[in-house]
Amino acid sequence: MQEYLCSFRHEVQKVYYLSKSGRERVKCDVVRAKTGNIQHFLLRNQLWIYLRTPRDWKNEIKVQVKDISLVADAMFYVTKEIMAFVEVDVSQPMKTNRIKMEKYRKIKEMTGNEFHVVWVTELESRRIKLKELMKDFPGRVYTLNEIK
């Protein structure tokens, strides 16, 4: 398998990805390599596993309604009619999160569509702040310890 895989350590985890010959073997065009966003990706993937791998899960979804646009870290359907947008909070300032929640509120006002926002963060202190940002908005805030 060493011929087809590369790996590196991130904190206490070993992260694997396909080498060039591995990508060729499974006919994969997507090139993955070590990146500074690894904690962001691992946290998002951990949430995907915790939520029992929703089949309709899509990463990095652009949402645009008129002049409001944002990129959600992921999206999946809670029910056939209600989607959930996933936001991963690793290192961005709380001001960035506040702006994103304001955009979600405006989108909901403009469209009238029901949807959820699901946050995942590493720290309990951040969870409290994110819950305050959510107020009455449907969704949930998870911490890494909760979804491990």
URLINTA-V438755 format. One record per residue. RES is the residue in three letters. PHI is phi in whole degrees, 0 to 359 (none if undefined). OMEGA is omega in degrees with one decimal (none if undefined). D_LAST is the distance of its C-alpha to the last C-alpha in Angstrom with 1 decimal. Layout:
# URLINTA-V438755
RES&PHI&OMEGA&D_LAST / RES&PHI&OMEGA&D_LAST
This chain:
# URLINTA-V438755
MET&none&-178.2&27.0 / GLN&303&179.7&27.4 / GLU&295&-173.3&30.1 / TYR&255&-175.7&27.7 / LEU&235&169.2&24.6 / CYS&241&178.6&24.1 / SER&207&173.0&21.2 / PHE&206&178.7&20.4 / ARG&266&172.8&18.1 / HIS&230&-173.0&15.9 / GLU&55&-178.7&14.9 / VAL&260&-177.5&13.6 / GLN&262&171.8&12.7 / LYS&256&-176.4&15.5 / VAL&254&179.9&16.0 / TYR&251&172.8&18.5 / TYR&210&-177.4&20.9 / LEU&288&172.2&24.3 / SER&281&179.1&27.4 / LYS&301&-179.9&30.7 / SER&292&175.8&31.8 / GLY&293&177.5&28.4 / ARG&296&178.9&28.8 / GLU&295&-177.9&32.4 / ARG&298&-177.9&31.6 / VAL&259&178.7&29.3 / LYS&56&179.1&31.3 / CYS&252&-179.7&28.6 / ASP&269&-174.8&30.1 / VAL&280&179.3&26.9 / VAL&266&176.0&26.9 / ARG&243&177.5&23.5 / ALA&208&179.6&23.7 / LYS&300&-177.2&22.2 / THR&218&177.3&21.9 / GLY&289&180.0&21.4 / ASN&269&-173.3&19.0 / ILE&302&-179.7&16.4 / GLN&297&177.1&13.8 / HIS&299&-178.7&14.6 / PHE&294&-179.7&14.4 / LEU&295&179.3&11.1 / LEU&294&177.5&9.5 / ARG&297&-180.0&11.7 / ASN&294&177.6&10.9 / GLN&297&176.7&7.1 / LEU&295&177.7&8.5 / TRP&304&178.5&11.1 / ILE&294&-179.4&9.2 / TYR&302&-179.6&7.6 / LEU&277&177.2&11.2 / ARG&67&173.0&12.6 / THR&45&179.1&14.1 / PRO&307&-176.8&17.0 / ARG&295&-175.9&20.1 / ASP&267&-179.9&21.7 / TRP&296&176.4&19.0 / LYS&227&-179.8&20.9 / ASN&271&172.9&20.0 / GLU&50&-177.6&22.2 / ILE&260&176.4&24.5 / LYS&277&178.6&27.7 / VAL&243&179.3&28.8 / GLN&220&173.9&32.4 / VAL&228&-175.9&34.7 / LYS&52&-176.6&38.1 / ASP&265&179.1&37.7 / ILE&260&175.6&34.0 / SER&219&177.1&31.5 / LEU&203&174.7&27.9 / VAL&243&176.6&25.3 / ALA&278&179.5&22.0 / ASP&294&176.0&19.0 / ALA&196&178.3&18.6 / MET&210&173.7&20.2 / PHE&207&180.0&19.9 / TYR&262&176.0&21.9 / VAL&282&172.6&20.9 / THR&227&179.7&24.2 / LYS&298&-176.4&27.2 / GLU&258&-171.6&28.6 / ILE&248&177.9&25.7 / MET&263&175.5&23.6 / ALA&234&175.1&20.6 / PHE&260&-177.7&20.3 / VAL&257&175.3&17.0 / GLU&235&179.7&17.2 / VAL&259&-179.6&14.9 / ASP&252&178.3&15.9 / VAL&247&-173.9&15.6 / SER&225&-178.3&19.1 / GLN&286&178.8&21.7 / PRO&295&179.5&23.9 / MET&299&177.5&23.5 / LYS&301&177.7&27.0 / THR&297&178.0&25.6 / ASN&296&179.4&23.1 / ARG&298&179.0&26.0 / ILE&298&-179.6&28.2 / LYS&296&178.9&25.7 / MET&295&176.3&25.4 / GLU&299&177.9&29.2 / LYS&296&177.7&29.5 / TYR&299&178.3&27.4 / ARG&298&179.3&29.7 / LYS&297&178.8&32.8 / ILE&298&179.3&31.7 / LYS&296&177.0&31.2 / GLU&299&-175.1&34.6 / MET&291&-174.6&36.3 / THR&263&-174.2&35.1 / GLY&75&-179.8&34.6 / ASN&283&175.2&31.7 / GLU&273&173.4&28.8 / PHE&206&-179.6&25.4 / HIS&250&170.1&22.0 / VAL&238&-179.1&20.1 / VAL&245&178.3&16.3 / TRP&255&169.5&14.9 / VAL&226&-177.1&11.6 / THR&221&-178.1&12.0 / GLU&273&-169.4&10.8 / LEU&244&177.3&13.0 / GLU&298&179.8&14.0 / SER&297&177.2&17.6 / ARG&288&178.6&17.1 / ARG&301&-179.4&15.6 / ILE&299&-179.8&18.9 / LYS&294&179.5&21.0 / LEU&292&176.3&19.4 / LYS&298&176.4&20.0 / GLU&297&177.9&23.5 / LEU&295&-178.4&24.0 / MET&288&-177.1&22.9 / LYS&44&-177.3&25.5 / ASP&268&-177.3&26.6 / PHE&286&179.0&25.1 / PRO&292&179.6&23.1 / GLY&147&-176.2&19.4 / ARG&202&174.7&16.3 / VAL&239&178.3&14.3 / TYR&252&170.2&10.5 / THR&248&179.6&8.9 / LEU&304&-179.6&6.0 / ASN&300&-179.0&5.5 / GLU&288&-173.6&5.9 / ILE&257&-179.5&3.8 / LYS&297&none&0.0
